[in-house]
Structure formats: C-alpha cells, structure tokens
C-alpha cells in the first residue's frame, strides 16, 4: 500500500485552485487534493454540466498529478447528471470518482461505473464525525463487493471537524481503521480531519487567537499506536478553513460581508488567526500590523519558506500610504492555504 504524502480537502473555488496552482512544483507533486463541489440546490439537469464545468475545469487543470473529485452535497435528483458531468474529468483528466457507505445506491453505482471506465480507481470516503459505528464497516464491505476486485480503491477516512472537544478522535479513528483496513487491498489509506476553528468576532476581540492543531495530534496518535498499517497511513486535513465551509452554497452577486477578516498561520502545534479589516480608514494600518504580528512570531519560518510567507512579509513591510498588497478575504485565504500546504508537506516524513 502506498499513496500521496498529503491529501487536503479543498473546495472547488477560485481561491483554492489559485493556491494549489501557486505552490512550488515539488510541493504540488506531493499533494493529491480531494476536491469538493459545493451544494448546487435546484440546479437543473439540463444545465448541471455547465455549472459543474465552471467549478471543476480550473481544479482539474491544476491537478496534473491526480486527486479526487467529490459531490458530497448532491441532491438525489441530480445523481445521474452529476455522475455524467464528473465522469469527464475522471476519463479525460487525472481525477478519481468518490463514493461512500452513506451515499445512495444510485450514487455508489454511478461512481463504481465511472471507476471501471477509468484506469485510476475509486475513492471510498468514510465519514466518522463521532463514535465509530460498526454498521459502517458492513456498508463498506457491501460497496466493495459491488465494485469488485478489479477496481483499485483508496480509503479516505474522514473524521470531519477534529477540535479540542473531541479528545477521543484518535481512538475512534483507530477503531474505524481496525475495522476497515482488512476489508480490501487498499491502494492507499488516508486519515482526514479538519482542525481549523470556525472564526467568530468574539474570538478576535483581542485581535489575536491561537487554537491547537487537534487533527495533527490525532494523526500522530494513530501513527504511534503500533498498528502494521500505521507507517503507510497518509495525512489529510481541510486546509485553513473549517469543514463546514464546504457546505456553503454559492451566492452569486452577494455583496457586503463583515467589516473584518483574518490572516492565518500554521505552526507545529497551533493555528494562529489575526484580525484584519475589509474596509474603513484604518484598513491599511491594521492589516499591515496584522501581518507583522505573524512575521514577528517565534515560529514564523521566514519569507523564503514559501509563497504564503513571502506574501505576509511583503504585506507587513509595505507602506502605510498605499493599499497595494494588503489584500482582501480571497487573498488572505489564498496566502493562508499556500503557507499551510507548503508547511504540511515539509513536516511530513518524506516531505
């Protein structure tokens, strides 16, 4: 069993595609993203392929080393049209279809059929957002029987949000893996978890907040448990957004938003967020000061560590007389993901 070094769970959004495209080539080569379509409520079958193309074309273009494409929020009535639209990126591109034990029989069958037509296999995404339920194992067994031994399969064990309020996440992950690993000759197995907190205005009253990387600790706990599969278990997370961000439906033409935003930085043990402003007369000064607060951290890796750090350094040292380089929500997300993905790859064994 072998697989990618790092599997980030990313939305099919411009900021994520842009961040992935901007990574250094050696970092990008170590990553296989699990791309997620957003909910597309009410999208008609006749136009769904066009809508899907808008989201998936850019991420397929940057996924030259492979990855997965999933539509976890697809409506039952959209199953056939979604499968048809996504199959194009599996057959002609380098992405792999995804299914899971909680999906409908129709979605499972469509994903398996796509995997049979493509040479790259099938991602089996198993969600464990609380305690491990043994019935999931039986459902996975049935799914695998339907796929047959000729379809290569990758296990994507998705623990969802893994914050400090889930101290037993590592134990539940081990229970799940102990049940799932014997079910197939998995081509790869990856443990996924989202540790970045949902940022609120209250959290940023002091302008600065630090949260532990609980999903990183979970992965290390599982790796240290002594299981035979542990050394080959891949790592995955949700980048610098909480898992719930994936479920946000598109809102074309939406204007406004809060007057504040955040800069994000990843250290070995924590996530750091610093408040920024999206508007107002103090925006330039506050945003450059926010970037300086990060660049002055003892854990800051220096401007040459990656494109995210370079952007933060440029912002921190820019003039107060010019707004160029202070960014906005999209740029802050992009810079956050750049530094995070680069650091994760460098932190993993073999990175």
Secondary structure, DSSP 4 states (H G I P E B T S, - for coil): ----SEEEEEESSHHHHHHHHHS-HHHHHTB--EEEPPP-TT--HHHHHHHHHHHHHHHHHH-TT-EEEE-TT--GGGHHHHHHHHHHHHHTSSEEEEE-TTS-HHHHHHHHHHHHHSSS-EEEEEE-SSS--HHHHHHHHHHHHHH-TTS-EEEEEEEEE--TT-TTHHHHHHHHHHHHGGGS--SEEEEEEE-PPPP-TGGGTTSEEEEE-HHHHHHHHHHTT--TTGGG-EEEE-TTS-GGGGGPPP-TT-----SEEEEEEE-SSEEEEEEEESSSTTHHHHHHHHHHHHHTSTT---TTS-HHHHHHHHHHTS-TT--TT---HHHHHHHHHHHHHHHHHHHSTT-
